[in-house]
Amino acid sequence: MKPATLLLAVLLTPCAHAAEAEPGVYGRQAREVMAHIQETFWKEGPGLYAESETKRHPDFMWPNGVMFSALVAAARHEPETYRPVMERFFTSLDAYWDAKAKVPGYEPSPVSGGTGDKYYDDNAWMVLTFLEAYDLTKEERYRTRAEQALRFVLSGWDDRAGGGIWWHEAHKDGSKNTCVNAPAAVGCLRLASVSKAPVARQLRERTQRLVAWTTGALQADDGLFYDRVIVATGAVKKGKMTYNAALMIRAQLGLHQFSGEPEPLDEARRIARAADALLNPATGAYRDPIKWSHLLVEADLELYRATHDAFLLERARKNAAVFYEQWKARRPADMMANASLARLLWLMADTESAPPQVTD
């Protein structure tokens, strides 16, 4: 099997036949959470989701990205129910798209255009979820918007601090963060998977530059990643968060699957092992709130499909059980936490279905 074909199979289609299977435990739980989201947060008029049970204005772009990813995963399992919602939501998100900017991108809130308040990481998350929607539907509008959003993300790279992408286009906080450079690397790989040469080659080269900079600037000795570097001073903010490890696992795995070289896979496994330090000893699940932790569960599942390292699947199952039980005991008031759990559970539902048969 060609490396690019394998990458498509592993990264883009967690379970192509999921919609054909009767829902298992995770599928039923995911359906339950999604029904609650639609009942509690969906705003039919604008086709958007409210921020919380009490704050009824449309949510910000980062939570929207999580919600869209939950809808994509749900549409893979229950297309008749969730694909129309996904399509409506995609169209409604145009309210956030600043087409008047020199390099267009998503603003955090609905705008008339030209306000200059875009976050590069918000846009990086949209690249990933729109490419997943493209893989599911083969509709060019998702791929086109992913390409446009990635163009904006990559425009945030400059040579200060040795490279890297800024967190915010106006350099708010003055930082370059793992949470934008890592998903940008994964986004380049995913777009490369559905692009022809020489574009695919250029995107892989971009990934290598992003991974090299993030590793050199922000990786700790244990393999995990610090949060950000303050460009003006070079000071590194040393908090270690689940989603930073998650996207670097996926970036390294993707480089391995394109090249066939063992070193990136070894590094992905090293980061994954180090992520045990991010578990809460009291629960056995990740210590961060689910809005960050669900991304490391996704990385665990992605790496498990490539390696069959049993601890990854068991860790994902433990997180799913803990976070679902917490949700049952007390449902979060904010949309984003609910969407994060729905995404996690739909991905776990993929593990209950037969894997797709991939041919050259």
Secondary structure, DSSP 8 states (H G I E B T S, - for coil): --HHHHHIIIII-S-TTGGGS---HHHHHHHHHHHHHHHHTEETTTTEEBSBSS--SB--HHHHHHHHHHHHHHHHH-HHHHHHHHHHHHHHGGGGEETTSSS-EE-SS--SS-----BHHHHHHHHHHHHHHHHHH--HHHHHHHHHHHHHHHTTB-SGGGS-BBSBTT-GGGEEEHHHHHHHHHHHHHHHHT--TTHHHHHHHHHHHHHHHHHHHHB-TTS-BEEEEETTT--EEEEE-HHHHHHHHHHHHHHHHHH--HHHHHHHHHHHHHGGGGB-TTTSSBSS-HHHHHHHHHHHHHHHHHH--HHHHHHHHHHHHHHHHHHHHS--SBHHHHHHHHHHHHHHHHTTS-------
